[in-house]
Amino acid sequence: MRPLLLLSTLLACLVAQAAPMPFYLWQSRLNGKLTCSQTSPGDGWSKLSGPFSDAGCRQPLHTGPSTKGLAVPKGM
């Protein structure tokens, strides 16, 4: 019973890993100014590009299959 509890706890810790929220480049519809933010600055702003991994919107966030986690054999 104890090894099963330990295994389930370790598995839960691996699954619970979270990544930071990405940044997006926003443009004002009023005057065309740009800002980098994780969420919309409000009405009057449109998402221009993204996602980015840094607060300066310089490093594109590479999206794709995650290499983290447990490997599951095919056929199961």
C-alpha positions in Angstrom: 0.0 0.0 0.0 2.8 2.4 0.9 4.7 2.1 -2.5 1.4 2.7 -4.3 0.9 5.9 -2.3 4.5 7.1 -2.9 4.1 6.3 -6.7 0.8 8.2 -7.0 2.3 11.2 -5.1 5.3 11.4 -7.4 3.1 11.1 -10.4 0.9 13.9 -9.2 4.0 16.1 -8.7 5.1 15.5 -12.3 1.7 16.3 -13.7 1.3 19.5 -11.6 4.2 21.3 -13.3 3.0 24.6 -14.7 4.5 26.9 -17.3 4.4 30.7 -17.1 1.7 32.6 -19.1 3.0 33.8 -22.5 3.3 37.5 -23.5 1.7 39.1 -26.5 2.4 42.3 -28.5 -0.7 44.6 -28.4 -1.3 47.6 -30.6 -3.6 50.6 -29.7 -6.4 51.2 -32.2 -6.4 54.9 -31.1 -2.8 55.9 -31.8 -0.9 52.8 -32.9 1.4 52.5 -29.9 2.7 49.1 -28.9 2.8 47.3 -25.6 3.9 43.8 -24.4 1.5 42.2 -21.9 0.3 38.8 -20.8 -3.3 40.0 -20.9 -5.2 42.6 -22.9 -4.6 46.2 -21.8 -8.3 46.8 -22.3 -10.7 48.0 -24.9 -9.1 49.7 -27.9 -6.2 47.3 -28.0 -5.8 44.4 -30.6 -3.4 41.5 -30.4 -0.6 42.1 -33.0 1.7 39.1 -32.5 2.9 36.4 -30.1 3.2 34.4 -28.0 6.6 35.4 -26.6 8.5 34.1 -23.6 9.9 37.4 -22.3 8.3 40.7 -21.1 9.9 42.6 -23.9 8.2 40.5 -26.6 11.6 39.7 -28.2 11.9 35.9 -27.7 9.3 33.9 -29.6 7.7 31.1 -27.5 8.4 27.8 -29.2 5.2 25.8 -29.2 5.2 22.2 -30.0 5.1 18.8 -28.5 6.3 18.9 -24.9 9.4 16.9 -24.0 8.5 16.9 -20.4 6.5 14.2 -18.6 6.2 10.5 -18.8 6.6 8.4 -21.9 3.7 6.1 -22.5 4.4 3.0 -24.7 2.3 2.7 -27.8 -0.3 0.0 -27.9 -1.6 0.5 -24.3 
